[in-house]
Amino acid sequence: MIKVKTVDAYIENAPAEVRPKLHQIRKIIRAVAPLAEEKVSYGMPYYGYKGRLAYFSFTKTHVGLYVMPPVIQDHKKELEGYSTSTATVRFPLDQELPVKLIEKLVKAGVTNNEKKQK
């Protein structure tokens, strides 16, 4: 992957078969957190809202969504069936994205960040 400066460029430089999923994740994040700042950080799309909110990226086998702890832990039951780590959930490329689940994870991040600000 070449070094990019915008989310549009990141998605544009992804393989054609991955782009629709990247557009979809971007659309979900922007709908759930319309006030979030969008930029490229650590070489991938980043969204900040009252702190770090989410990142996403792709590999040959999956699209990764990175949300700040404790979001993954708090939704462990709903994430069964997906590969996860402390701040990552991996969505296989050969499956449809779970839109409602992604919305829920991002909303949880927004809520957590708002609580931290108080």
C-alpha positions as CSV (number, residue, x, y, z in Angstrom):
1,M,0.0,0.0,0.0
2,I,1.3,3.4,-0.9
3,K,1.3,6.2,1.7
4,V,-1.9,8.2,1.5
5,K,-3.0,11.5,3.0
6,T,-6.8,11.2,2.7
7,V,-9.4,8.6,3.4
8,D,-10.6,8.9,-0.2
9,A,-7.1,8.0,-1.4
10,Y,-6.8,5.1,1.1
11,I,-10.0,3.6,-0.3
12,E,-9.1,4.4,-3.9
13,N,-5.8,2.5,-3.5
14,A,-7.5,-0.6,-2.0
15,P,-8.2,-3.6,-4.3
16,A,-11.4,-3.1,-6.2
17,E,-13.2,-6.0,-4.5
18,V,-12.5,-4.4,-1.0
19,R,-13.6,-0.9,-1.8
20,P,-17.3,-1.4,-1.3
21,K,-16.8,-2.6,2.2
22,L,-14.5,0.3,3.1
23,H,-17.0,2.7,1.7
24,Q,-19.7,1.0,3.8
25,I,-17.7,1.2,7.0
26,R,-16.9,4.8,6.3
27,K,-20.5,5.6,5.7
28,I,-21.6,3.9,9.0
29,I,-19.0,5.8,11.1
30,R,-19.9,9.1,9.5
31,A,-23.7,8.4,10.1
32,V,-23.2,7.4,13.7
33,A,-20.7,10.1,14.5
34,P,-21.2,13.0,12.1
35,L,-19.1,15.4,14.1
36,A,-16.1,13.1,14.1
37,E,-12.9,14.3,12.6
38,E,-11.8,12.2,9.6
39,K,-8.1,11.8,8.7
40,V,-5.4,9.3,8.0
41,S,-3.4,8.2,11.0
42,Y,-1.0,5.2,11.3
43,G,-1.6,4.8,7.5
44,M,-5.3,4.1,7.9
45,P,-8.6,6.0,8.1
46,Y,-9.1,7.5,11.6
47,Y,-12.1,9.1,13.3
48,G,-11.8,11.2,16.3
49,Y,-14.7,12.4,18.5
50,K,-13.9,13.7,21.9
51,G,-10.9,11.4,21.7
52,R,-10.0,8.4,19.6
53,L,-13.1,6.8,18.2
54,A,-12.3,4.3,15.4
55,Y,-9.9,3.3,12.7
56,F,-10.4,0.8,9.8
57,S,-8.2,-1.0,7.4
58,F,-8.0,-4.1,5.1
59,T,-5.9,-7.1,4.5
60,K,-6.1,-9.9,2.0
61,T,-8.6,-11.8,4.1
62,H,-10.6,-9.2,6.2
63,V,-11.6,-5.7,6.9
64,G,-10.5,-4.6,10.4
65,L,-12.4,-2.2,12.6
66,Y,-10.5,-0.8,15.5
67,V,-12.4,0.7,18.4
68,M,-11.1,1.8,21.7
69,P,-11.4,-0.4,24.8
70,P,-13.6,-1.5,26.4
71,V,-16.0,-1.6,23.4
72,I,-14.9,-5.1,22.2
73,Q,-15.0,-6.5,25.7
74,D,-18.4,-5.0,26.4
75,H,-19.8,-6.6,23.2
76,K,-18.0,-9.9,23.4
77,K,-21.2,-12.0,23.2
78,E,-22.3,-10.2,20.0
79,L,-18.9,-10.6,18.4
80,E,-18.7,-14.4,18.8
81,G,-17.9,-15.8,15.4
82,Y,-15.5,-12.9,14.6
83,S,-11.8,-12.8,15.3
84,T,-11.2,-10.1,17.9
85,S,-8.5,-8.7,20.1
86,T,-8.6,-5.9,22.7
87,A,-9.4,-3.2,20.2
88,T,-10.0,-5.0,17.0
89,V,-12.7,-7.0,15.2
90,R,-12.0,-8.6,11.9
91,F,-14.8,-9.0,9.3
92,P,-14.0,-11.6,6.6
93,L,-14.0,-10.4,3.1
94,D,-16.2,-13.3,2.0
95,Q,-19.1,-12.2,4.3
96,E,-21.5,-9.3,4.3
97,L,-20.6,-6.6,6.8
98,P,-22.8,-6.7,9.9
99,V,-24.0,-3.1,9.6
100,K,-26.1,-3.0,12.7
101,L,-23.3,-4.5,14.8
102,I,-20.8,-2.0,13.4
103,E,-23.3,0.9,14.2
104,K,-23.6,-0.4,17.7
105,L,-19.8,-0.6,18.3
106,V,-19.3,2.9,17.0
107,K,-22.2,4.2,19.1
108,A,-20.6,2.6,22.1
109,G,-17.4,4.4,21.3
110,V,-19.2,7.7,21.0
111,T,-20.9,7.2,24.4
112,N,-17.7,6.1,26.1
113,N,-15.8,9.2,24.8
114,E,-18.7,11.5,25.9
115,K,-18.6,10.0,29.4
116,K,-14.8,10.6,29.6
117,Q,-15.3,14.3,28.7
118,K,-17.7,14.8,31.6
